[in-house]
Amino acid sequence: MDIKILQLLDGARQAEGLTVIIDVFRAFSVACYAFDGGVRRIYPVGQIELAYQLKQQNPEYLLVGERNEQKPEGFDFGNSPSQLLTGQLAGKTMVHTTSSGTQGIVNATHADEIITGSFVNAGAIIDYVKRQNPEKLSLVCMGYACQYPTDEDTFLAEYLKAKLEGQPVDFPAMVDKLRHGAGARFFSPEKQLWAPSADFDLCLDLNRFNFVLKVEREKDLYFLKKIEL
């Protein structure tokens, strides 16, 4: 298996084979918590205008996501797993748009197959990749707003690669580095409304969920399909 670690939008556009679009803080952690909370379907979209359009056409849909980390006007939830845990999600359809993760999905046009990546379902991702046994595996780290790489996404790519190659990984050391580095913003008092400290631990709850989220297409829209392992 040829495993490549790629970065940002260029990485998504270059991705081939089975592709894992990674967004740990917080898009694809949020998506896992949403499905666990009973959401029926998630439409990941790149453009916020499309999210508003889908909501207008389907008022019962939930709008979830962020721009500049904060909840856009008219959205039901921000891009926060801890906020989702307080919601009534069972049976709902969710439209999800973010500055990083969902952008990767819509730009990975050369991938044979796309799944999402976060630490909360890392073990399931590894099992799924082994089951699929692709010739090429692309691990795409979407970074901060697709502008620059971030440790949390790169750490997950390195974690997945090491596990697939039978190499040891020091996950607690990764968490410690994130707590004092890329994840420090979750402990900033002035950011608690949109980046609550609970999100840090929820996004790094390793192997909490035993499912992967596979990207499927329905007409002009992508949607996420939950596959239990």
C-alpha positions in Angstrom: 0.0 0.0 0.0 1.4 3.4 -1.1 0.6 5.8 1.7 0.9 9.6 1.1 0.4 12.4 3.6 -0.9 15.5 1.8 -1.8 19.0 3.0 -4.6 21.5 2.4 -6.6 22.1 -0.7 -3.7 21.2 -3.0 -3.4 17.9 -1.2 -7.1 17.3 -1.6 -6.9 18.0 -5.3 -3.9 15.6 -5.6 -5.4 12.8 -3.6 -5.7 9.4 -5.3 -7.0 6.0 -4.3 -8.8 5.7 -1.0 -8.7 9.1 0.5 -9.1 10.2 4.1 -10.0 13.9 4.5 -8.8 14.8 8.0 -10.2 17.6 10.1 -9.7 16.8 13.8 -10.6 20.3 15.2 -13.5 20.0 14.6 -15.5 19.1 11.5 -15.2 15.4 11.3 -15.3 15.0 15.0 -18.6 16.9 14.9 -19.9 14.6 12.2 -19.2 11.5 14.2 -20.9 12.9 17.3 -23.9 14.0 15.1 -24.4 10.5 13.8 -24.0 9.0 17.3 -26.7 11.4 18.4 -29.1 10.1 15.9 -28.7 12.3 12.8 -30.0 10.5 9.8 -28.0 12.1 7.1 -25.3 14.8 6.7 -24.8 16.9 3.6 -21.2 18.4 3.7 -21.1 21.5 1.5 -18.4 23.9 0.6 -20.3 27.1 0.0 -22.3 28.7 2.8 -24.8 30.0 0.2 -25.7 26.4 -0.7 -26.2 25.7 3.0 -28.7 28.5 3.3 -30.4 27.4 0.0 -30.9 23.9 1.3 -32.3 25.2 4.6 -34.7 27.4 2.7 -35.9 24.5 0.6 -36.0 22.2 3.6 -36.8 24.2 6.8 -36.6 21.1 8.9 -32.8 20.6 8.1 -30.3 21.6 10.7 -27.6 24.0 9.7 -24.3 23.2 11.4 -20.8 24.7 10.9 -18.6 27.8 11.1 -16.8 30.5 9.4 -13.7 31.9 11.3 -14.6 29.3 14.0 -17.9 31.0 14.8 -21.5 30.0 14.1 -22.8 31.8 11.0 -26.0 33.8 11.3 -29.1 31.6 11.1 -27.3 28.4 11.9 -28.7 26.0 14.5 -25.3 24.9 15.8 -21.7 25.9 15.5 -18.9 23.5 14.6 -18.8 22.2 18.2 -19.3 18.6 19.4 -20.1 19.7 22.9 -22.9 22.0 21.6 -24.3 19.2 19.5 -24.5 16.9 22.6 -27.2 19.3 23.9 -29.4 19.1 20.8 -32.3 17.0 19.7 -30.7 15.3 16.7 -32.6 12.0 16.3 -33.9 11.5 12.8 -32.6 14.9 11.6 -30.9 15.8 8.4 -27.9 18.1 8.8 -26.2 20.5 6.4 -22.6 20.9 7.5 -20.2 23.6 6.1 -16.8 24.5 7.5 -13.7 26.4 6.6 -11.5 23.3 6.3 -13.0 19.7 6.3 -16.0 20.1 4.1 -13.8 22.0 1.6 -11.5 19.0 1.3 -14.4 16.7 0.4 -15.6 18.9 -2.5 -12.1 19.3 -3.8 -11.0 15.7 -3.7 -12.2 15.0 -7.2 -9.6 12.5 -8.2 -10.1 10.2 -5.3 -11.5 6.7 -5.9 -13.3 6.7 -2.5 -13.5 9.3 0.3 -13.9 8.8 4.1 -13.6 11.4 6.8 -10.9 11.4 9.4 -10.7 12.2 13.1 -9.2 10.6 16.2 -12.6 9.7 17.6 -13.0 7.0 14.9 -9.3 6.3 14.1 -9.4 2.6 14.9 -12.4 2.1 12.6 -10.6 4.0 9.8 -7.6 1.7 10.2 -9.9 -1.4 10.1 -11.7 0.0 7.0 -8.5 0.7 5.2 -7.2 -2.8 5.9 -10.5 -4.3 4.7 -10.4 -2.2 1.5 -6.7 -2.8 1.0 -6.2 -0.1 -1.6 -3.1 0.3 -3.8 -3.0 4.0 -2.9 -4.0 5.7 0.3 -4.1 9.5 0.6 -4.2 11.1 4.0 -5.2 14.7 3.5 -4.7 17.2 6.4 -7.0 20.1 5.9 -5.3 22.4 8.4 -6.6 25.7 9.7 -9.2 27.2 7.2 -7.2 25.4 4.4 -4.5 28.2 4.9 -1.7 26.4 6.8 -1.1 22.9 8.2 -2.0 22.2 11.8 -0.5 19.7 14.2 -3.7 17.9 15.1 -4.5 16.9 11.5 -0.8 16.0 10.7 -0.7 14.0 13.9 -3.7 11.9 12.9 -2.2 11.3 9.5 1.0 10.1 11.1 -0.9 8.0 13.6 -2.9 6.3 10.9 0.2 5.7 8.7 2.2 4.3 11.7 -0.6 1.9 12.8 -1.1 0.7 9.2 2.6 0.0 9.0 2.8 -1.7 12.4 4.8 1.1 14.0 4.4 2.4 17.6 2.7 5.7 18.3 2.8 7.8 21.4 -0.7 9.2 21.4 -0.6 10.8 24.9 2.5 12.8 23.8 0.5 14.0 20.8 -2.4 15.1 23.1 0.1 16.9 25.4 1.6 18.8 22.5 -1.8 19.8 21.2 -2.9 21.0 24.7 0.0 23.4 24.8 0.0 24.2 21.0 -2.7 24.0 18.4 -5.4 23.2 20.9 -4.6 25.9 23.4 -7.3 28.1 21.9 -9.9 25.9 23.4 -8.7 27.0 26.9 -8.9 30.7 26.1 -11.6 32.4 28.3 -12.6 34.8 25.5 -13.2 32.0 23.0 -15.5 29.7 25.1 -18.7 30.7 23.3 -17.5 29.2 20.0 -14.4 27.1 21.0 -15.4 25.6 24.4 -12.7 23.6 26.4 -14.9 20.5 26.3 -14.4 20.3 22.6 -10.7 19.6 23.0 -11.3 16.4 25.0 -14.2 15.3 22.8 -12.2 15.7 19.6 -9.3 13.7 21.1 -11.4 10.8 22.6 -9.5 8.2 20.8 -11.5 5.4 19.2 -14.8 6.5 20.8 -16.8 5.4 17.7 -16.5 2.2 15.7 -17.8 3.5 12.4 -16.4 5.3 9.4 -18.2 8.1 7.4 -18.0 7.4 3.7 -18.7 10.2 1.2 -21.4 9.3 -1.3 -23.0 11.4 -4.0 -26.6 12.1 -4.7 -27.2 14.2 -7.8 -25.3 17.4 -7.2 -24.8 16.9 -3.4 -22.4 14.9 -1.4 -23.6 13.1 1.7 -22.0 11.1 4.5 -22.9 7.5 5.0 -22.2 5.8 8.3 -20.6 2.4 8.0 -20.4 0.3 11.2 -17.3 -1.9 11.5 
